[in-house]
Amino acid sequence: MSAAPAASRYPRRTRRPLLIAVVAVVAAIGLGWLLWAAYEHARPAVGGDVHIFAIESDQKVTFTLTVQRRDPSVPANCRVIAQARNFETVGEKTIKIPGAEASVVDLPGQLRTIRRATSVSVSQCWTTG
């Protein structure tokens, strides 16, 4: 057997080590970005929650908003919503939280509703400074 017919049967090899290196670099960059994004979103700049609320009447609820910030000197806003039994939003209010010395603060508040609410919660919080 000669070498010429064997070479014509098989395709020429590509630069496989270069392709593997390029794929490895792209995968490492993607993994680095994924880890960075997961770390940043695991510890938001501000978070809020309503632990205590009371339904005062068909048009009023009171609540205590607990806000936690990484940097307590940065002002923030939190949107509090009240929902009816069918999960319809029946009231909402944006609460402004000024800068403070403590990273966790409790703020009392009240909210007007268009009909009887059954729950009060925080829909989102964000920093303003």
LINKALIN-V463926 format. One line per field, one symbol per residue. ss: DSSP state (2 for helix, 1 for strand, 0 for the rest). psi: psi as a letter, one per 30 degrees, with the letter a starting at -180 (. if undefined). burial: # if it has 24 or more other C-alpha atoms within 12 Angstrom, else .. A space follows every 10 residues. Layout:
ss: ???
psi: ???
burial: ???
//
This chain:
ss: 0022222220 0000022222 2222222222 2222222222 2200011111 1111111001 1111111110 0000011111 1110000011 1111111000 0001111111 1100000011 111111100
psi: klfeeeeffk lkklieeeee eeeeeeeeee eeeeeeeeee ffilekllkj fklkjeafgk klljkkkkke jffkllkkjk lkkleggkkf klkkkkjlkl fkfkkkklll kklflklflk lkelkllg.
burial: .......... .......... .......... .......... ....###### ..###....# #########. #...###### ####....## ###.#####. ..#.#.#.## ###..##### #######..
//
